[in-house]
Amino acid sequence: MFQSFEVTARPEQGPPRLKALRAALDAEGLDGFLVPRADAHQGEYVAPHDDRLAWLTGFTGSAGFCVALRDVAGVFIDGRYRTQVKAQVADEYTPVPWPEVSLATWLKDQSPEGGSIGFDPWLHTPGQITQTEEALKGSGITLRPGPNLVDRIWDDQPAPPMQPAKVHPIEFAGESHAAKRGRLAQTLKDADERAAVITLPDSHNWLLNIRGADIPRNPVAHGFAVLHADASVDLFMADIKLTQVHAHLGPDVRCHAPESFLTFLETLEGPVRLEKQSVPVIVADTLGDRAVWGDDPCALPKACKNEAEISGSAAAHLRDGAALCELLAWLDAQPAGSVTETQVVSRLEAARRKDNALQDISFETIAGTGPNGAIMHYRVTEETDSTLQDGHLLVLDSGGQYLDGTTDITRTIAIGTPPAEARAAFTRVLMGMIAMSRLRWPVGLAGSHIEAVGRMPLWLAGQDFDHGLGHGVGAYLSVHEGPQRLSRISNVPLKPGMILSNEPGYYREGAFGIRIENLLVVRAAPALPGGDDHRAMLNWETLSFAPIDRRLIDIVLLDASARDWLNRYHAEVAEKIGPRVSQATKLWLDAATAPL
């Protein structure tokens, strides 16, 4: 099993660790310390060595941070985690709704006499620190870079990951790393920049056509890179990771020990591009006035998948959809009250593992039944494992990391007879998901311009959900990939080749959760009769194929155009997935995809 069900953090572990951290504050002459979720590479997911937030507080969400002061400790969480955090942190920690309450606002309220707040300059970006310092002006509160106090008190901290990197074959990458380096180096030349520092592992792994295993569920190798305007790269990665890729990298990629990274930066001539929202403060400080702010040169090219990456992802989704259907067919044959969440997770992973291209799951499978489904990023453990009961809804959000693509799909499944209010909410979520799937929009629009389309049916009923409508997805890379998003805060124009999720949901704490998710790829939309010839448009191509539970649909609420879309989609599911599943599952699939 890739996934385990062990309890990785307990609320009662937090208070003694917080006490030890406060003793370290005294020793350093500090009034508080910032503990982010992030690591030095600013990726969303972190290795066990860097999971400081969970170790200190018990909170295991993928976003957030803690501010430990002498007499109060705030755990800042966004809307996705406000149910989860209540069960994971002790009373000594105060959940803070973020970003509604900013770090600066909270600090001024909790430390009105001023004070010195420490932070590790490897774990915060200039954008984060500058924004907070500006907001703290006149308060007497200062932010002070220094040693990491959590590392100082974490006696059994796991070692940094040292998994070997491997070559990502050209048949899946679709472009050599020499071609990528040359293409991106030209953007530096055009901007009169000598180099760009790349700290995000998925960026330099994509650039160099390598993959790794330093972070669970994300096939990346940790390191830092500097891309030069002559198309050469200096790569800072432990030599033990590079044994299988030296020949692949070639002479234009010079490899160095990670410990020499800052010293190397001191030798660079400017201007050197830094990405303000992902580079560590210490990197910006080392470069000083030689640094210029700009986008990560890999971010947008990585997001716009080439045809090899898109076709690989499409193929992976078909195999993945077949595995999911095997699980769903089996689940439908089990009586209510006879199956647990962990059994669902284990059986689904077993179905996926029959595919030799599977390298890992793409995140911890979310299988939340009844009230657990309302915890958006629920992770089942030995202690929380619940039985699927009559009247429950099961939120099943899962995916795989295949050599040819990364998948992420969510289905909500009726167990027994679902309540009427859940069916109504499910239908509204489905209508939003269909509306986004059908959308055409003018070239140049960003996720923020169109995200409301997927929420409107819920809004009309006075309902909503506290996560974005969709995130970018990598090509055998991170399942959450930027800069593309379907979010009210995303201003990055959507471009052909971008892969995003479409996942509206609805969550009623203590009762049920609902989410329906497909992955989509942006395509140039064909012209329509009567349309404006001069107005270029984009639309979606669906990648994910698995039935949507017809038992949860209130036909009265579903309009004719949405019903027609669903019937066409289900016909396509039957056509594409039917030949890939067992005979028993094929019979179930035929019924599950029958027209409404």
Steps between C-alpha positions, in 0.01 A plus 500: 500500500614850419252639750508421869236562761721571796439805714787737421419779748299521820362811674656407832850508349474870427502665846836362623658588167356850520643532849844400370472752217418775748810411698697541177336842452634606839848379410494702174343810653196472274132561567376258237591274211340431163454134404387460138385190317756571227851367451797678342365423153156651569314202361154417635598154621793439731721209600476363857822690582323828424157428648556742787147635516347156552768401750446810713121533482351173380339673199574302184338715230696598190477875562524722807747612763539549874610806692624402845511791743583480869138468612300412190556288187290561190453237231405680179279291269289576196143387436601149392627408843272667755325175582818291494702728729247467782575130531876525459629772733491528878326778691834676541479595131253754363370443145511825302288546182748593230529698274200685648725574798849591383818418687569869564150569631518206737849592624395858574200372694691237697820698556387863546823593679709400201759224493751308293367208295753253368487316168720267300606689182514173307128435557340833410491701179579869455140555395368356827743685724482835320120501504490427872771754586313770309183422692686504833649848458445711809406201716839447663494138377799387295575182307848362564670235283699238683542130577206262483387446857279204417800313360686585818245324723399217262723223636383220270459706184517275191800540272463702178382284208768352276311294242668454160381706205412326175470599135155598373495346150462722196195298388316641800677837528450584133800736493867458589641690793748667262208640300325614815813667632554678170139616479495637855848651477375711212240655731784602733693653210192687386468647849874585519541263796806286554340221698195383694496318834253210507413362842175311431591133449224432248632790289860389468400132484275587204775711340757221520263209427571326827273372774563392859343370819598750768139586586233236552247498212693762298772368266755774553863517606590783737764745392563851371589609148633804320411533132739725309434706189741274307260208569733328747383404849671473836315233700540476878397151600657232719725280290336183634183607318673549166662162439236393243475832314854633451526379140152627422578849633816539293778761517272805483350413839766547766428320827597631844444414865194677645717647777681714241181667371523830690873529438439451129232771500755745638705455181218570254490819299162666477234547405378165638129422488322391817136406544375701796240249615717188495864588567622492863582830668859391553550461124372851433715639779809324363452648153409846626474766230604250230153345525202599285148376555332294232308179435651157546608443136380137516156563647298593193679272248457210744130577538439504122535130425624383160313233304716218636419603856129540422472166320690332785268653754195394298627142483572493873149628572340218303689233693436685824130529421481125444658436841253738666207328328615160629487645851162669450343184359626298796379764747151505354472126558575531874212544748489827692677463833744234378790709365737746669688799363837324523363204303393737223844665492686168503289342228528806275876508538517127422306563179738777397810297584414248229631764258879465468527870410374602846783648708299627797163645588485872426384591854358325804165359385208684659221256587264678736160355581217688668636782721858418397412606147455856623872512589630617163845341523406213732762229548367177648705345780471188714320713758259687271412209269122503462243264352299601194144507630162519331425864418867602489677673215858389435741761365773310314780727375805319365760481228810330373851598394562313175809525284288664231277722711356614832134437578257651751130410504222530754168323511232523767316173547162424656501232767150360527228765479639855506306781673307740277702807609822323404360409157398862442845629597670233288295602199602863542865400524458288187336789315798722585745233389313455170472875442878536528559193281283652223651846521655691210680824583707768323878468486663705775265420787640363827352258752364789704285610204320169453510321836155624603343292221561187707350656814188665363251213557609486865492878538144510373409269789695703757782245515874501423828322577831618644753379247593600149307353211815352351879470512764432240636146462846393384612239246634226728579782742320676783127440515464867603685711246515874441467758373165402343196477729124528487487738792371846577857604583663367181591759236705269274333478157401147405691366199476193276665195653433593861346217705270599785253333731132589498376412848209687654379366833273552796568415865261490793700458820391201704280363221647442154735622230471514122765551232506408131828538314631445151827618349476717189751629248470843337461486121451753221124500439376443144303781339123486525251595230400859558789564736744791479778401260744739668438375855720204594344272760613216725316199637560182696583143404409252774770255611324314785250223431293328769126495570335771709254345746156529340329405828604834648350710219172681553370493142255782571791740570712395202423703189483343154839625377677366811319166465604477135863573591495231769348243266766574238773481763373167633481360146865597458589339835335176389680509165846581637499305827276204415766308303750545785309342790395153608175349376329550835608864513388546138146397598506748789643770273226455242239563770694787660530683167146441374333818372295704743 
